[in-house]
Amino acid sequence: MCAWYRESFGEDYKLVYRHRNRESAAREIGAMMDWMKLKARSSVLDIGCGMGRHALALRDLGYKVTGLDLSEVLLSEAREHDPGKTVSWVQGDMRSLPLETAAFDAAVNWFTSFGYFSDVGDNVRVLGEMKRVLKPGGRFLIDFLNPAYLRQHLIPVSERVDEPTGYRIREARTIEGDFVVKRITVSSPADEIGSARRHYEERVRLIELAQFEGMLQEAALSLDLVYGDYEGNAYETMTSKRLILLGRRDV
């Protein structure tokens, strides 16, 4: 059976997440990059860059950016928004980065682009690869969901219509063991009997702060700060909307 992320991050992903635009990306990451205290023109790796909205915002902040994603479909979209080839776009698996050792001043992982794998060891391997490609003293930032907050505020079902195409998008969310699962149905305007409906699944492991701390220790990465939102408020287990980890590679 094909892993969900190989099926879901295709053409319909661009439709389902059209509402996440570059303007919102710039707002989301501006303050967070200030926390990292990087010098101008620092080399930054965006792991799981998708359609490139965060990578392009990083470029606009003055960094030398590499965007990596497994999906060639999403990378093609990113390249279309970067006609000047100002970002280096790389296709690859985050568990085995096709990049040189100690090549980056910083690595970032935005908007819950982590915890995709059923094997916990694969998530540790991602962190190990992050450590490998960072220079000694290099910084990392992981922007993840807060499991406790999600469990309290999960929206079971939402529906909307994509205005440019008229396609209906239905998202059903459940907690299944250690995972939050989103089942997405995309229906065309002409669909009356369901034959044209397309179905996708997204599955993310609910990783608590203590579990992250253990995985980071195993990957030999140091955790310095934990924030609970994009405004820089301290992380509170039950009330914070996000779990944002900031740390470094020591050696």
N, C-alpha and C positions, 0 to 999 in steps of 0.2 A: 504493500500500500504506500502510495506517495505521501511524503510528509506534507502537512497542511500548508506550510509556508512556501512550498514549491508550486502549489496550485493557486493559492489566494493572492499572491503578489503579481498579478498579471494585468491585463487590459481593464478588467472591471474594477480593480483596486483604484485606478485613476478616477473612475466615476464615483465610487463609494466615498472616497476621501477628497473629492474636489473642493469641499468647503474649507479644507485646511490650506491656507494660502501663504505666500511668502511674507505678507505684511504681519500676520499673526506669528509666524516663525521668528521674525526679527524682534518682536516684542517679548517672546518667550525666552530667547537666548541672550538678549543684551545684558541683563543684570547678571545672569549666571556666568557669562564669560568674564565679567568684572571680578567675580569671586576668585577666578583662577590666576589673576594677576600675570598674564602673559605679556611678553614684549611684542611690539609691532612686528609683523611679518613672521611670527612664530609659525611653525609647521603644525597643523592640526588635522587629525584623522577623524572623520565622521563615520562611525561604524553603524551600518544599517541606514544608509542615507536616503533610501527610497527615491522619490522623485526630485530630491536635491534641494528642497526649500530651505532646510537648515544649513546645508553646506554653502549655498549661495549667500545666505545671510552672514555666515562666518566670513566669507570672502569680502562682503561689503564692509565688515568691521576691520578689514586690513590684514587678515591672516592668509597664509599660504595653505590652501585646503586640498585634501584628498578625500573624496567621497567613495565609500565602499558599500556595495550591496550585492546580494545573491541574484536578484532579478534583473535580467538584461532588459526586460520590458520597461521597468521603472528607470533604469539607467539611461535608456534611450530618451525617455521623457526629460530627464535631467539635462542631458546633452543639448536637447532642443532649446532649453532655457539658458544655455551657456554657449552661444554661438562663437564667442571669442576664446573659448577653451581656457578659461581662467581657473577652472578647477580640474584637478586630475581625477577622472572617474574610473573606478576599478571594479571589475566583476570578481566576486569571490565569496567564500564561506567564512563567516566570522570566527568559526572554530579553528580555521587554518588560514590565516591571513597571507595572501600572496605578496607580502611586503617585506622590506629589509628590516633586520633587527636594529633597534635603537635609532630609528629614523625620524621620530616625531617628538616635538615638544609637548604635545597634549593629544589626548584621545577623548572623544565624546560619544555618548550613546543616548540619543534623545527619545522622548515620548514613548517609553515602554517598548523599546526595540531590543528587549532582553527577555530571557526566560522562555524561549520558544521551544525548548527541547524536553522530551520526556525523560531523558537520561540526565540526572543532576550533574553527572560528570562532564557533560557537554557544556553546561553553563560555566563550570569552573575552567574548562579549556578556553572559553571565550575570554575570561579574565586573564588567564595565562598568556594568551596571545596579545592581549592589550598590554600586559607588562613587557612582553618581548619587544614590541615595536616602539615602546617609549624609550627615550633617552634617560639615563640616570638623572633623577630629579624631575622627570617629566610628570605632568599632571593628568589626572583623569576625572571625568564627570559622568555619572550615570543618572539619568532622569527617569525614574520608575514610578509606577503606581504605588499607592499605599494600600496594602491588602486589607487592613482593618477598616479603613474608611470605605473601601470598595464594597466590602461585605455589608456594611450598613446602608449604603446608598445605591446599590445596584439597581439600574433601570431594566426591568425584565424584557420589555419590548419597546422599540421605537420604530416609527415609519416616517418616511419623507419622500418627496418627489424631486428628482434632479431636474431643475428647471430647463437647462439647455436641451436635454434629451427627452424629458417626459418619463424616464424610467423610474419605477417605484423601487425603493430600497427599504427592506425590512431587516432589522437587526434584533435578534433574540439572544439574551444573555443569561447564563446560568453559572453557578459555582458547582464544580464537579471535582470533589476531592481537593487536591492541591492546585487546581487550575480554575481560572475564569475562562469560560468558553463563549465565544460569540459566533452565532450561526447567521449568516447573511444570505438573503434571497434578493436577487435582482430580477425584476419583471419588466418586460417591454410594454409600451403603451397599448400595443395591439394584442397582448396576451389575454385571452378570455378563458382558456381551459388549462393553463398552467404548463403547456408543452414548451414554452419559450423561456421558462424560468431557469435561472442559473443559481447554484447553491455553493456557498463557500463556508469554511470554518476557520476561526482564529482561536488559538489556544495558548494562553500565557500562564506560566507557573506563578503562584502567589508566594513570593519570596519575602519573608519578614526581615527586619533589620538584623536580627541576630544571625539569621542564615547567611545574609550578605557578609556579615563580619567574618563568619567562618570561611566562606568561599574566598574572600579577599585575602585572608591570612594564608590559606592554602596556595593561592596564586602569588604570594609574596608581594602584595600591594598594601600600602599603608592607607588607612582611612583617617582623614583629618577632620572633616566637618559633615554634618547631616542637616539638610534643610527640609522644611515641610511644604514649601510652595515656591513659586517663582519670585515672590517678593523678598525672600530671604529670612522668613520667620523660622524659628527653631522647630524641629520635628517633634510632633506629638503623636503618639501611637494611634489614638482613637479619633483625632480631629483633623490631622493634616491631610490635605488632598493628595500630596505627592510624597515620595521618598527619594530625595536627591542626595547622592553620595559624591563627595569631593575628596580626592586623595592623590597619592603620588607613588611613583616608583623610586625607592630609595637608592638601590644599586643595580 
